[in-house]
Amino acid sequence: MEAIIRSFAQHRIAANAVMALVIIAGLIALDRINATFFPRFDLDIVNVSANWPGASAEDVQEGYAIPLEEEVFALTEVADVDTISYDDGLRLTVTLEDNVDKDDALTTIRDAVNRVPRPDGAEDPEVEFFEIPESVANVVIFGDADLTVMRQWAQTAERTLAQAGLSRVEVIGLPDESYVGRVSAADLLERGLTPQALANQIGSDNISTPAGSIGDLGIDRQLRIANEETNLLSLSNQSLSDERNTRIEDLVNLRAEYDDSQTRVRYQGVTAIELVITRGEQDDTLDMANRLQAWQVEFEESLPAGLELAVYNETWKFVQSRINIILENGLGGLLLVLIVLFVFLNHRIAFWVAAGIPVAFLGTLFFLDLNGETINQISLFGFLIALGIVVDDAIVVAEDAWAHVEAGEEPTNAAVGAAVRMFPAVLASSLTTIAAFLPLLLVTGPGGAFSKPIPIVVMMAIAASLIECFLILPGHLAHSLKKRKQRKPNIVRVKIENFVNWLRNGPVRRAAEYSVNNRMVTYTTAIALLAFSISLLVGGKLKFVFLPAIDAPQLTLAAEFADGTSPAKIEDFMADALDGLRAVEASAPRPFINEIVTFLNDGSPYSARLVIELDSSAERPLSNDEIAAQWRERVQRPDGLLSYELRSAQIGPGSTELAIQIAVDDLEQLREASNWLQNELALDGRLIEIDDDLPTGSDQWSVTLKPDAKALGLTNTDLAGQLRNLTNGVTAQTLRIDGQTQGVTVQLNGEETSTWLAVSAMPILLPNGEYRPLGAVADLSAESRIARLNRKDGQLTAVVTANIANDTLSLSEIGEELKQTLLPELEARFGVESKLGGDQEQQADFVRDVQIGTVVGLLLIFGILAWVFESWSWPLAVMSVIPFALTGALLGHWLLGLDFSILSVYGIFGLSGIIINDSIVLIRFYKELREKGWHVHEAIIEATTMRFRPVIITSLTTVSGLIPLLFESSFDAQFLIPLAAGLAFGLLYGVFLILFMVPALLTTIERWRGQHGKTLETA
């Protein structure tokens, strides 16, 4: 290795050539690599969905969902199956076993689904991988126009967006348009027709089809039936094939109808249509944003008077903002790093050390692009963690070269010698850091998928840092140190050097002597501080959040009303709730509402939602939680309101919601258990907005065939088919108008299917050709029903959810308390199974995986250190310090009032890497001194004082790089600050660990080994 380092250091252009290649490759990668909000989630989940129009949730479950569930769950590739049966359809969420081929598993599941007989009326099921759509922005077209005009412009917007490269667009608020032929039961009876027969007549007459060919003597003529109309008006003028020659319009009212049960949107109180733009897997969020902005300018100019366009929920701005924050604070931090380096090192050396940071990061980008990664919210964390490692590697080499030049060594030899001497230590520290992060790649579930870019970035940054430190930096150091030898140090540099030497040989040496001579005091102090910091976490003073839920500048109010509530009453509640929010805004020092979007019929006719986009600037006077708390006090509950939930919008897999899953086979038992649990949680007082996922549906009319009707040959299957045709209609014809295909459905007039009396009078055709009213052939009864049924692995389930009353409470702490108290009582009282779901369930899996990974990582680290030190005992001095690195990070979170999360845990891994690095170098210096014959005590003290300057420089430069981010007040920076705080405070505390704790531990180990007076410890 020495020959390679020396050849690069002595070559006139080699170092600059490699640096240029790294910079060019990094810049190319920067241009190629996609920017996204979150990393690509590669979750082993398959979705199976199917529609069954007209079927109740119970029918769907018994007739289709359970057979599908049993067939799929029996597959060896499948770990879990979650089933949701709802009115008109079902969905299976299939979790695959670890380490199975996803594509093969998808094919196997699709084959299993196709083996299950499809019930009459059910549509073909869809089987596809689960995907988390990443929003780019929401576009609304609003104004005073009817739905026909709005539809035209929404379709134009969708088409032009696709032409602009934005093809993943979901349209909301545009009810489905259908062509319906309404007919009265009396007219059908008069002509002896059923809906099916009438539909067949319309469809068979309105055709355009070849009818053969005629001709002779080589002249052929095609015959064709040309009687196809392509619009409703022309179709209405056609005649039916009956003896009366009845025109269709005289019997059937053909018209276009809109589905009133679908979601309606209002923007700032005006009718609107929303287009949700999401990112595809290979799309770049910022590139899509540029395309969207260009499209917006052009499309707005084409809109007619009365229609306007607005864009909100611009998620791409979060991506841009967070990248800008890293860049802007990074530049500010780099300036502070340069100042620290200039204080402790020669200005030329300081420049090349600082230049190594962007060079190493550009190399990291190159490796990321090769690996198919993206620049996203989580990978930026990886760069923050890697900052200290990259800085530390460069400083270790540069400081050692500086020290040898100060001692009179020739510059080139000093630079090469420093790189050669430091290579084993830096390589070892790099390998130990990789060993620490490598097992984290094996963490499964959403938590692992969410945070996987962090270890990937750190490991790639380490690889880039090694290239920069040993192929690029030595050549630059050699050149700079030659220039330094030619110049006399100025008075400022002399004074700084004198001060550093005084500090090193005075206070630091005395403190090191004290810590070594009074080891029990050193250990007791470190243990006490660690115990105090852990007690903050255990005692709840420092809140633990498993996956951080990233607050967006948005509030949502979702309301659920009882069946039968009038639309006017729902709209009045939403208007009153909005007035309450405006009252909160009026009492604030400055306005904070930017956009207001209302969703009616939000999933059901009795659900509604308000989405409020807030001012995202740092000057906003109230936080999301403060606005929500004040708004909640002003919301009045009208009659018919079953529940409402007011929450701050969040981005990412994290949640602030408590979820408890209950499982039992009996539906009534499940409902009773859920109701009891909700009441108990409400009495607790720490939880609000308590609800479950067992919504009560509208009354169901059960139809039971009478014995007399059965005697006449009428079967339940015949009756079900006729009722379905009368209520849902029969497709008579498919028309293609304006490039779109639309079916024409024949069905009874709406008023003849809307009441009990009208339904009882619907004509039913008997096998003998007679018609009788439904009430004469069947009994009708009303009963309540469940609109949605959930199952997990073959059992009925309900999930009770709740939100914490205020952000000072710990969701994890409440969950653990419920596991010990309320859940055992629930199980004993109702005979159900229960467990915490949501983040709490993922947390248990994550902790298990991390525990396994930690053991593996520690074994790898011990093996690497033992190899480097050629000792079985010295690695213990380094590894014993690792737990104490937690102290500074926890205290930093506590002092700044920040939550502790798994991202903070990953930050501690990075912090440990820096501390291990400096500890390795210290012990290698100790080893060299022992090889020269130094006594244990003197060698330890001397190694500590010799390592003072690089330890201080490493810590101060990394902390300086993070300081601008710590004081960043913008909304978007709040997600990054906890990690920066953990690293900064951890490194400051790490100085004391390296300079005082490690020497004390090393002394204890050496005394235990009985190696006093010997030249070197033997393994």
Buried (B, 14 or more C-beta within 10 A) or exposed (E): EEEEBBEBBBEEEBBBBBBEBBBEBBEBBBEEBBBBBBBBBEBBBBBBBBBBEBBBBBBBBBBBBBBBBEBBBEBEBBBEBBBBBBBBBBBBBBBBEEEBEBEEBBEBBBEBBEEBEBBEBBEEBEBEBEBBEBBBBBBBBBBEBEBEBBBEBBBBBBEBBEEBBBEBBEBBBBBEBBBBBBBBBEBBBEBEBBBBBBBBBBBEBBEEEEEEEEEEEEEEEEEEEEEBBEEBEEBBEBEBEEEEEBEBBEBBBBEEBBEEEBBBBBBEEBBBBBBBBBBEEEBBBBBBBEBBEEBBEEBEEEBEEEBBBBBBBBBBBBBBBBBEBBEBBBEBBBEBBBBBBBBBBBBBBBBBBBBBBBBBBBBBBBBBBEEEBBBBBBBBBBBBBBBBBBBBBBBBBBBBBBBBBEEEBBBBBBBBBBBBBBBBBBBBBBBBBBBBBBBBBBBBBBBBBBBBBBBBBBBBBBBBBBBBBBBBBBBBBBBBBBEBEEEEEEEEBEEBBEEBEEBBEEEBBEBBBBBBEEBEEBBEBBEEBBEEBBEBBEEBEBBBBBBBBBBBBBBBBBBBBEBEBEBEBBBEBBEEBBEBBBBBBEEBEEEBBEBBBBBBBBBBBBBBBBBBBBBBEEEBEBBBBBBBBBBBEBBEEEEBBBBBBBBBBBBBBBBBBBBBBBBBEEBEBBBBBBBBBBEBBEEBEBBBBBBBBBBBBBEBEEBEBBEEBEEBEBEEEBBBBBBBBBBBBBEBBEBEEEEEEBBBBBBBBEEBBEEEEBBBBBBBBBEEEEBBBBBBBBEEEEEEBBBBBBBBBEBBBBBBBBBBBEBEBBBBBBBEBBBEEBBEEBBEEBEBBBBBBBBBBBBEBBBEBBEEBBEBBBEBBBBBBBEBBEBBBBBBBBBBBBBBBBBBBBBBBBEBEBBBBBBBBBBBBBBBBBBBBBBBBBBBBBBBBBEEEBBBBEBBBBBBBBBBBBBBBBBBBBBBBBBBBBEBEBBBBBBBBBBBBBBBBBBBBBBBBBBBBBBBBBBBBBEEBEBEEBEEBEE
